[in-house]
């Protein structure tokens, strides 16, 4: 696919007003292989020129950034002020919010959903608009900007994102328990997840070699030390893997599952299929056969679990459990209302 | 939920009478949302009846958005009943903290109280609540049945609530005391028992009721400024009050920069009403000019319809109207709320009549 790289808001508006045909918003490109394939030939719309930190109010713990800003650059700038954007995910900030890779519910932390205070955005017809505010609290008007989170850039393009920041924890410690069998891992995970102050990050990873529980305790030094000691947590390396890769021919299903339904979910899937579960409820499951995936997607609604394919063949990515018909109707209506010509794909 | 050791975190001042449906419609906040977030952060799913009578289920117990769906719940939350009616709501519950410590410091100036808040937050402390009451509010409270023993000579009192494990609270409380001392707190009162905590909160929770003694009517405003602009905002509010000759009290969520300036007036007097409305409008404009919002938690309703244009231009409002039309194409649900009707957003001159209607008085403007 060819790539369009507007360098200013007016250039982007002109580009969109020229009826450019289908466009796919592209951030750092780190998640393209997890996106559903486009149904029509499309060009990339690259907003890497919109990469500034336009405002960083350290005392107010808010900032305004361009969507093309790499996460690593923002993190570096925040570190100098002892602040952080407390959610997982790399790439560009626009890509992070548009794909919401770890989902809206997190344990012990915040998610893109809670951190996006407002934004300036552009519709596919070049109309510039704003929603929300720069302050940490506002209920003026409808929160149209929240539709951006997880929309994969299919409703509108972000120009500026107003973000809530948090103080960096004064201390933190990573922990890891390896070689657990599944019942022991689930018990440990459940115990940690239900702490009054749960770990800032928590993950259960099942492989053919057993299960690993890993996470991060954050807070005051005394709290971190006491929690590690009380739960006999051994220090380990930081978590670096947040997603499962698919081996050739396999595919990865991603979804949300309440903790109480994980045993039932795993009972429906092949024994020892690689499984990754974040503390907030987002899971990934790697499956070897498409028939297995299809069967699972058909049965997951019985557990009230939503899921879709995020890694695998082009023709399969994006397939998922059926959404509520009313929800589909509203989603289609919003797409038509905000992008009637289907420019953002 | 109490006997399960759980609680639902949003705690609007109206929590003894409000409903969860109302909280969802308004995206309600409250004193503890500084640490725990607003309603939108605690709602996982809802069954909604749309204006055409159809049902839609959004979100699930596992999370408010399916990985392949839009976050419809996020935009429904705070739509003030204009998108549909929620008939079932799934919320996230929080575990009760091991301990809670409430501290009340009195200051000789409002500036000192505001700067204490800034320092506490800048230090990376995240209290469960940071609330300030000004002298006029303190005196109203102390003269009422909500009397809580607040020092009446103080220019402001700052209520700080910490929660967490015991040993952490002891350390955090010491840090907070240091900031109290550094800013010259006149007195510090601390509560560790539920009874004592209730006493310290009594004045804050009863503040609006106490203001009812000041005059026949009370105009409660709701605006937000960046926390670092609180001092500027309060100075500006005082100046606006003086300019219009209105009786003003302030009680606010200092951690969030969410102000509640309150104007006590006699609604039977058209002149007082006119001045009250004019002062209210200028205060909200001040909040916007300082980089804030015309509403932190009370919403727009009809009262602020003509203030919306302070924050949003016609294009912004048109996009919001498109979104509303998807949910509510015929305008059946809560007509006339949140968004000004066509052209009204530019007609600021119309707003006093609108507010007067809300206040149920005749306006001579």
HADDOCK unambig.tbl for C-alpha pairs under 7 A between the chains (distance, minus, plus):
assign (segid A and resid 59 and name CA) (segid B and resid 122 and name CA) 5.98 0.50 0.50
assign (segid A and resid 59 and name CA) (segid B and resid 228 and name CA) 6.79 0.50 0.50
assign (segid A and resid 60 and name CA) (segid B and resid 226 and name CA) 6.21 0.50 0.50
assign (segid A and resid 60 and name CA) (segid B and resid 227 and name CA) 5.80 0.50 0.50
assign (segid A and resid 60 and name CA) (segid B and resid 228 and name CA) 6.18 0.50 0.50
assign (segid A and resid 104 and name CA) (segid B and resid 63 and name CA) 6.42 0.50 0.50
assign (segid A and resid 104 and name CA) (segid B and resid 64 and name CA) 6.73 0.50 0.50
assign (segid A and resid 104 and name CA) (segid B and resid 65 and name CA) 6.75 0.50 0.50
assign (segid A and resid 105 and name CA) (segid B and resid 63 and name CA) 5.73 0.50 0.50
assign (segid A and resid 114 and name CA) (segid B and resid 41 and name CA) 6.46 0.50 0.50
assign (segid A and resid 129 and name CA) (segid B and resid 315 and name CA) 5.86 0.50 0.50
assign (segid A and resid 129 and name CA) (segid B and resid 316 and name CA) 4.70 0.50 0.50
assign (segid A and resid 130 and name CA) (segid B and resid 316 and name CA) 5.54 0.50 0.50
assign (segid A and resid 131 and name CA) (segid B and resid 316 and name CA) 6.83 0.50 0.50
assign (segid A and resid 133 and name CA) (segid B and resid 293 and name CA) 6.72 0.50 0.50
assign (segid A and resid 134 and name CA) (segid B and resid 292 and name CA) 6.83 0.50 0.50
assign (segid A and resid 135 and name CA) (segid B and resid 225 and name CA) 6.69 0.50 0.50
assign (segid A and resid 135 and name CA) (segid B and resid 226 and name CA) 5.66 0.50 0.50
assign (segid A and resid 135 and name CA) (segid B and resid 292 and name CA) 5.77 0.50 0.50
assign (segid A and resid 136 and name CA) (segid B and resid 256 and name CA) 6.34 0.50 0.50
assign (segid A and resid 137 and name CA) (segid B and resid 224 and name CA) 6.97 0.50 0.50
assign (segid A and resid 137 and name CA) (segid B and resid 256 and name CA) 6.60 0.50 0.50
assign (segid A and resid 137 and name CA) (segid B and resid 296 and name CA) 5.21 0.50 0.50
assign (segid A and resid 138 and name CA) (segid B and resid 293 and name CA) 5.88 0.50 0.50
assign (segid A and resid 138 and name CA) (segid B and resid 295 and name CA) 5.60 0.50 0.50
assign (segid A and resid 138 and name CA) (segid B and resid 296 and name CA) 4.25 0.50 0.50
assign (segid A and resid 138 and name CA) (segid B and resid 297 and name CA) 6.67 0.50 0.50
assign (segid A and resid 139 and name CA) (segid B and resid 78 and name CA) 6.55 0.50 0.50
assign (segid A and resid 139 and name CA) (segid B and resid 295 and name CA) 5.56 0.50 0.50
assign (segid A and resid 139 and name CA) (segid B and resid 296 and name CA) 5.41 0.50 0.50
assign (segid A and resid 139 and name CA) (segid B and resid 297 and name CA) 5.77 0.50 0.50
assign (segid A and resid 139 and name CA) (segid B and resid 299 and name CA) 5.48 0.50 0.50
assign (segid A and resid 140 and name CA) (segid B and resid 293 and name CA) 6.96 0.50 0.50
assign (segid A and resid 140 and name CA) (segid B and resid 294 and name CA) 6.46 0.50 0.50
assign (segid A and resid 140 and name CA) (segid B and resid 295 and name CA) 5.49 0.50 0.50
assign (segid A and resid 140 and name CA) (segid B and resid 299 and name CA) 6.00 0.50 0.50
assign (segid A and resid 140 and name CA) (segid B and resid 300 and name CA) 6.19 0.50 0.50
assign (segid A and resid 141 and name CA) (segid B and resid 338 and name CA) 6.15 0.50 0.50
assign (segid A and resid 142 and name CA) (segid B and resid 75 and name CA) 6.49 0.50 0.50
assign (segid A and resid 142 and name CA) (segid B and resid 78 and name CA) 6.89 0.50 0.50
assign (segid A and resid 142 and name CA) (segid B and resid 79 and name CA) 5.92 0.50 0.50
assign (segid A and resid 142 and name CA) (segid B and resid 320 and name CA) 6.10 0.50 0.50
assign (segid A and resid 143 and name CA) (segid B and resid 75 and name CA) 5.18 0.50 0.50
assign (segid A and resid 144 and name CA) (segid B and resid 75 and name CA) 6.18 0.50 0.50
assign (segid A and resid 144 and name CA) (segid B and resid 320 and name CA) 6.68 0.50 0.50
assign (segid A and resid 146 and name CA) (segid B and resid 74 and name CA) 6.10 0.50 0.50
assign (segid A and resid 146 and name CA) (segid B and resid 75 and name CA) 6.36 0.50 0.50
assign (segid A and resid 147 and name CA) (segid B and resid 70 and name CA) 6.46 0.50 0.50
assign (segid A and resid 147 and name CA) (segid B and resid 71 and name CA) 5.70 0.50 0.50
assign (segid A and resid 147 and name CA) (segid B and resid 75 and name CA) 6.75 0.50 0.50
assign (segid A and resid 150 and name CA) (segid B and resid 70 and name CA) 6.51 0.50 0.50
assign (segid A and resid 151 and name CA) (segid B and resid 70 and name CA) 5.86 0.50 0.50
assign (segid A and resid 167 and name CA) (segid B and resid 124 and name CA) 5.04 0.50 0.50
assign (segid A and resid 196 and name CA) (segid B and resid 95 and name CA) 5.44 0.50 0.50
assign (segid A and resid 196 and name CA) (segid B and resid 96 and name CA) 6.93 0.50 0.50
assign (segid A and resid 196 and name CA) (segid B and resid 97 and name CA) 6.19 0.50 0.50
assign (segid A and resid 223 and name CA) (segid B and resid 168 and name CA) 6.47 0.50 0.50
assign (segid A and resid 255 and name CA) (segid B and resid 67 and name CA) 5.95 0.50 0.50
assign (segid A and resid 256 and name CA) (segid B and resid 62 and name CA) 5.39 0.50 0.50
assign (segid A and resid 256 and name CA) (segid B and resid 63 and name CA) 6.48 0.50 0.50
assign (segid A and resid 257 and name CA) (segid B and resid 62 and name CA) 4.96 0.50 0.50
assign (segid A and resid 258 and name CA) (segid B and resid 61 and name CA) 6.46 0.50 0.50
assign (segid A and resid 258 and name CA) (segid B and resid 62 and name CA) 4.61 0.50 0.50
assign (segid A and resid 281 and name CA) (segid B and resid 62 and name CA) 6.16 0.50 0.50
assign (segid A and resid 304 and name CA) (segid B and resid 60 and name CA) 6.95 0.50 0.50
assign (segid A and resid 306 and name CA) (segid B and resid 66 and name CA) 5.48 0.50 0.50
assign (segid A and resid 307 and name CA) (segid B and resid 66 and name CA) 6.84 0.50 0.50
assign (segid A and resid 307 and name CA) (segid B and resid 67 and name CA) 6.19 0.50 0.50
assign (segid A and resid 308 and name CA) (segid B and resid 67 and name CA) 6.68 0.50 0.50
assign (segid A and resid 308 and name CA) (segid B and resid 68 and name CA) 6.29 0.50 0.50
assign (segid A and resid 318 and name CA) (segid B and resid 68 and name CA) 6.73 0.50 0.50
assign (segid A and resid 324 and name CA) (segid B and resid 56 and name CA) 6.80 0.50 0.50
assign (segid A and resid 324 and name CA) (segid B and resid 57 and name CA) 6.26 0.50 0.50
assign (segid A and resid 326 and name CA) (segid B and resid 55 and name CA) 6.46 0.50 0.50
assign (segid A and resid 326 and name CA) (segid B and resid 56 and name CA) 4.49 0.50 0.50
assign (segid A and resid 327 and name CA) (segid B and resid 56 and name CA) 5.88 0.50 0.50
assign (segid A and resid 327 and name CA) (segid B and resid 57 and name CA) 6.72 0.50 0.50
assign (segid A and resid 327 and name CA) (segid B and resid 58 and name CA) 6.54 0.50 0.50
assign (segid A and resid 330 and name CA) (segid B and resid 326 and name CA) 6.64 0.50 0.50
assign (segid A and resid 330 and name CA) (segid B and resid 327 and name CA) 6.89 0.50 0.50
assign (segid A and resid 331 and name CA) (segid B and resid 70 and name CA) 6.60 0.50 0.50
assign (segid A and resid 333 and name CA) (segid B and resid 326 and name CA) 5.63 0.50 0.50
assign (segid A and resid 334 and name CA) (segid B and resid 323 and name CA) 6.39 0.50 0.50
assign (segid A and resid 334 and name CA) (segid B and resid 326 and name CA) 6.23 0.50 0.50
assign (segid A and resid 337 and name CA) (segid B and resid 322 and name CA) 5.99 0.50 0.50
assign (segid A and resid 337 and name CA) (segid B and resid 323 and name CA) 6.94 0.50 0.50
